[in-house]
Amino acid sequence: MVWLLAVPSRQGGDLDQPVPVLRPQDIFRRFWPDVRPFRVWLTISLVLVVVAPLLDAGTIWLYKLLIDDVLLVRRFSAFGPIALAYGAITAVAGAVEFADSYLAAWIGENFLHRLRTRVFSHLQALSVNFFDRRPLGDLLSRLTGDLSAIENLVLSAVTETAAQVVKVVLFAGALCYLNWQLAVVSAIAVPVCWVAARFFSVRIKAASREIRQRSASISTVAEESLGNAALIQVYGRRDAEIARFAEHSRGSVVAELAATRLRALFSSLADLLEVAGVMAIIGMGVWELTSNRITLGGLLVFLVYLAQLYSPLRGLGQLSNTVHAAAAGAERIVDLLDSRPEIRAPAYPAPLPRSCGELSVDRVSFRYPETAANALSDISFTVAPGRSIALVGASGAGKTTLTKLLLRLHDPADGAIRLDGIDIRNFDPGQLRARMAAVLQETLLLDGTIADNILAGHPGATLDDVVAAAVAAGAHDFITALPDGYGTRVGQRGRLLSGGQRQRIAIARAMIRDAPVLILDEPTTGLDAEATAHLLTPLRRLMAGRTTIVISHHLATVTDVDQIIHLDHGRITETGTHRELLAANANYARLYHLSH
């Protein structure tokens, strides 16, 4: 018995985050307001739920009439009306069942659609640091599988509870009407079944929570492994990845079997209680029949009503288990919705007119969470409108961190970054980023067409604008040489294109944005010398007339900027033009000579 009731403990690497443990009623109160748009339809569904068991009860009562008024007394003239009534009730019941099933599906799917969109919208508003800490596979598992748990808890549980309660009241009343003594005996099993349901529901919730977490870990491992297929094959990690996936899959099997054991044991116990109740009723019913306190038809119908009564009683017990199991998945959605973005718009954001592009970094320091040392310390510089500045230094010097601060993906711990004299924390982050264009170190493209990816920089632009941006970026020739031209799909993350082609599309995307501030973070990463040389012309064209921050290890790309800043371990060590820094013969000069 201990083995049957045991919930598996966590084994192997747990890839998902711990979630808060909540009561089902707390989750219900949390999401019940989301049902507001569907309350009228839900009310209609509840009415249909009430009508259905009434029709069932009427159908069963016709059997009593058939036995007592037709078969036993051999009065076959009464058969016609009973048959017509049976056919009419069956037709109405079929229509009610169809309407109820379709309406329940319509409400449930639209509720899920709204909730799914709400959770996805919330995720989009979270800071990038949140996604750095959370496995993508776990988030996808919550966004798909766990959301249905809320629908089960908030909608299905309501309608199912209403249906089962109506059936219990209706059939219990019918039993009392037929023979109250037998009805009292039949009620003995009710408290026993309720206690059993409470006992099993807590354990089923724990097992269901484990299933959800195991399922998320499978998704995480699969997403991570398949997303790095090239790395896995190059380093011969195939067997190791299969073993890792199998370990988490095996954990899911153990958790699922534990939940199945509990559900099966509860079902078997409910069957035993039901059989014991029916046997007791049959024994006492025979006695009542011989005493002429109930007719044969009444006894047979009593037994049918009793079966109909035990079914919703068992359903209520199983519903308790289902609700607690659904709560385990809903907890993971609550955990997401309770996450708050680190970067937020101020209550009253400053107006952001067309920017001149003056950018000022004033004594900025920054430290990543859970790290001991600053990534940036006391950084200060100013870029005049239309001028350019380059940030150079060894890997880990803090260059990319500074671009994240400029784009307000993080906020500085100390100091301030100002655009046209106003602290960027006073602006709405979305409006601020609309004034900036960026070509990032990792060239990110969406799985759409080339035109879609260029238009991402300015969704309201025309096709002529797209072509003009591609021409300026030096991408038009290779695009038109493709079979589908601007309609060519780029694949996930742009993997169907070469590195140079992806970079040119990214430059075209920045061109069409036409923002006053431009950030170039290692725009030539992964390109050879020839491809880099070909990319310099469109890059310079993009920089013309814009306030530009350039980060690059290829120092040949920064020799003609207005000012160069050398960073070392998050601090500024040198500032000047290319000629001035070469003449100083210090860190920058050493990097420049090494790169040549």
Protein Blocks (a to p, Z undefined) as FASTA:
>chain_A
ZZmmpccddedjdfbdcdddddfklmmmmmmmmmmmmmmmmmmmmmmmmmmmmmmmmmmm
mmmmmmmmmmmnopaklmmmmmmmmmmmmmmmmmmmmmmmmmmmmmmmmmmmmmmmmmmm
mmmmpcfklmmmpcfklmmmmmmmmmmmmmmmmmmmmmmmmmmmmmmmmmmmmmmmmomm
lmmmmmmmmmmmmmmmmmmmmmmmmmmmmmmmmmmmmmmmmmmmmmmmmmmmmnopmmmm
mmmmmmmmmmmmmmmmmmmmmmmmmmmmmmmmmmmmmmmmmmmmmmmmmnopacfklmmm
mmmmmmmmmmmmmmmmmmmmmmmmmmmmmmmmmmmmmpccfbdcdfbdcdddddehiacd
ehiacddehiabdfbghiacdddehiacddeddehilmmmmmmmmnopaccfbdcddeeh
iafklpcfklmmmmpccddfbdcdddddfklmmmmmommbcfklmmmmmmmnopmmmmmm
pmnlmmlcebjhhlmbcfklmmmmmmmmmmmnopabdcdehklgoiafklmmmmmmmmmm
mmgopacddddfblmlmmmpmbdcddeehiafbgcdfklmmmnopmklmmmmmmZZ
